[in-house]
Amino acid sequence: PPRSTLFPYTTLFRSLTKSAIRAALSGARADVLACYEASIARTPDLAGTLTVRVVIEGEPDLGGVVSDASITDASTITDAALSTCVLDAIVSIELPAPDEGTLVTVHYPFTLSPL
């Protein structure tokens, strides 16, 4: 079975580093904010943290892919439409591949509040 590593308690992989993971997830922030803005149009006082659990694995010819994503219980926002939209944005991020046979699990919080 593949090994699994929980970020941020992982050492650096040859191609998938902590900074690469952070950059990819931060790069999805524009899409996450677009999801949030659509949600606050329906629920103006919606604010809090949405924590995403992301599983990254290597895929031949593609690099690192998100093989699973979910919203964790650590989230303070429970808006279903927002969660679905954010997860759709997260599964499309591009990452370097982790070491062969390794799954990397990341818990990444997005703190959201109206401007």
N, C-alpha and C positions, 0 to 999 in steps of 0.2 A: 504493500500500500504506500501511497505517497506520504512523504513527511509533511507536517504542517507546522507553520511558524506563526506566532501571534505578534504582529507589529505593535508597539515599538520595541519589543524585547528581543528583536532579532539582530544578528550581526549582519554586516553588509554581504550581499550576494554579488557574484561577479558582475551582473548586468542590472539587477534590480536593487537599487539602494533606497534608503529611507528618503533621501532628497528627491529621487525620481518618483516615488510614491506620492510624497507631499505635492510635488509640482503637478502631477497628473490630476490629483484630486482637487487641488486649488484651481487648476485649469478648467475644471467643470463648474467652478463657482458661478460663472455668468449664466450657465444653463440652470443652475440651482436657483439663482436669484430670479430668473424669468419664471420659474415654477412658483416661487414664493410670491412674486407680484401678482400672478394670476389668482393665487389663493387668498391674498389679502383683499382682492377686489370683492370676494365673497364673504370674507371674515376679517374685517379691518383690524381687529385687535389681536390677530394671530401673531404670536411671538414665542421664542424659546429656542431650544436646541433640537436638532434632528441629527441623531447619530446613526451613521451608516456602517454596516458590517460588509466588507468587501473581501471576496476570496479571489486571489490572482493566481493563475497558473500559466505555464508556457504552452504555446500552441505552435507546432511546426509551421513554418512559413508565415506566421502572423505575429509572433512575439508574445508579449504578455497579454492575456485576456482576462476579463472579469468573468469568472465562471459561476459566481453566485453573489447576490447582493440582497441585503435586507435591512430594515430599520430595527434598531435595537431597543430594548426596554429602557435604556438610559435616556431615550428621547423624551423631551417634555412637550413636544408638538405631536398630536395624534391625528392630524388631518389626513384622511385617506387619499384624497386627490393629490395633495402635495407630496405625500410619500411615494405614490406611484410615479409621478412626474420626475421626482428626484432620482428614483431608482432607474428610470429609463435613461436619464442623463448619465448616470454613473456607469452603467453597463457598456457604454460606447467609448469610454476613455481609452487612450492608447498608452501602453506601458512597455518597457523592456521586459523580456521574459525572465522569470526567476530561474534558478538552477534547475536542470532537468529533474523531474520527479518531485519537485518541491511545490507545495501550495503555501501561499502567504496570505494570512488573514489579517486584515486591517480594520480597526474601528476608528472612524473619522467623524468628528462632530462639526456640524454646520450651525453656527449661532445666527439666528434670523430675527430681525426686528424692523418694524416700519421706520422709514426715515423721518 
